[in-house]
Amino acid sequence: MFYLAISSSQPDFKPESLTPRFMLWRPGIWLLDLGPVWAYWCHQAGSHDLHDLHDLHDLNGLHGFLRQAISALAGQGVVAVLDANPWRALLGMEVMCERGLNGFVSAQNALGRNLVNEASWDIWFRLADEVAAHWFGTRRERFNLQVFRRQARQMALGMERLGIRKPADLGGIPALAIRRRYGAPLHDLWLWSHEAPSAPGALGAPRIDDGSPAGFPWVLWRQEQAIQVKRHLDSPLLEWEHMEIVLREDVDRLCALLNKQGAGRILSLEWRVVFLDLSCLVIPIRFRHPHDLPAEFPHYRTALLQACYAFEDAIPAAMGAAVDLGVYEKAIGSWDLMVTEKINLPPVMRDLFGSVRAANEAEATDDAEGVAKYRLQQLENRLSVPLSAYEVTANWIPEEGYKNVQKNMQPNVEPYTRPSLRALGLRRPLFVYPKPRSSPQPTNQSRAWVFCERIMDKWWRSGSASGQESTQRDYYMMRDQEQRAVWVFKDGAGKWYVHGMYN
């Protein structure tokens, strides 16, 4: 996950335009959790859903998008620092404020890393005291504010006597030594200060149920009244086909309440159903991208599909614990439907985040890429499983010539580094078996055969893709008995294999 620390003097700055999860750190300082909308932002910026951000092209595109979004919402004098760790994001922001700098900086580049490394002890201990105040407010277990402040003063005095000017100069000290001498809270802060800035996941620890990082004093800011509708059914319902009709009416009521609060995009709903035995089941309904619910009036196909998937996943366990009520043991008597996460988009941001109107304009101007982007987002919101995206890589071995762009990339892997390999990959079939399949020798080598390419296996590896000692492969496109275009090859030992299909 990634966190954005923002210092803005603009009184009408609304962090809910960027993410549904944020907290007020202190007046004028906001801390935003970008986890719920990270994939969407990458998608809008034309980048992949990356976590390590090793691809420099995607990195520059994403940073440009974030800079544009933050400037549109918070003005030109804003100070914003992006980091995988909320503590380090706050440290970098404090350094920028102290030096009179403004703008957007990411800890993924050299400037962002240097900002955190240049933090003085004054900044470190001042921010540590603010964290302690939040710990006290959230009632951290076994935490004593007075003891913490005394230990912090002892640590500051010790650093002054040792002549250590800033925390970065003491990076070699193990965190366990800090714990033994100054206690667990300062140990946690020390760990967070020296965590690798590109590590995926905040604070090197799991996140709790509400999405906040474990150990960090996260207080979710909720200013608006909850958007919620209730339904007491006239007769118990057993099947989804009957529930869908009634649930569509409730989604319509929910949209009416949503429109009163302005243009909002839904990220998650909570469907709380009550059975006849009075047991309750909470069913989360989540969207992969911020979803424009009112735009789907009157069918609400996307929301109802996700509700159906969530219901089918959650109901078996609930039925196992239900009280035996005969034929009605699976019946639902009432439910609540509530918006749990959404972002509010002011007019200046609606085109930036994409909308139905923007998609229609793109279609009118023959912007095929804009239309495809919007339709792909809608498709991902409707599916029960995430889509996988693949692209050609600079590798001549077919089974290694593509990669899933949604998985973490290694720093030394860059697609399309060699135009010849890219062109070769684009001529290959779209469907390639992960491992070639043995095939009998073809009996008729007619004119229908087309020679494609000759490659060599990576001889320095143990064995080859076909399991033979010979490393040469001659690839052909041919028609099988069902007139399908298949991709076959003959290895150096004269054995044949099927490796892919064209259609």
Beta strands, then each sheet from edge to edge (+ up, - down):
strand 1: 3-7
strand 2: 21-26
strand 3: 29-33
strand 4: 79-83
strand 5: 103-106
strand 6: 228-237
strand 7: 264-275
strand 8: 280-291
strand 9: 332-344
strand 10: 390-392
strand 11: 402-404
strand 12: 431-439
strand 13: 450-456
strand 14: 472-479
strand 15: 485-491
strand 16: 496-501
sheet 1: 2+ 3- 1+ 4- 5-
sheet 2: 6+ 9- 7+ 8-
sheet 3: 10+ 11-
sheet 4: 12+ 16- 15+ 14- 13+
end
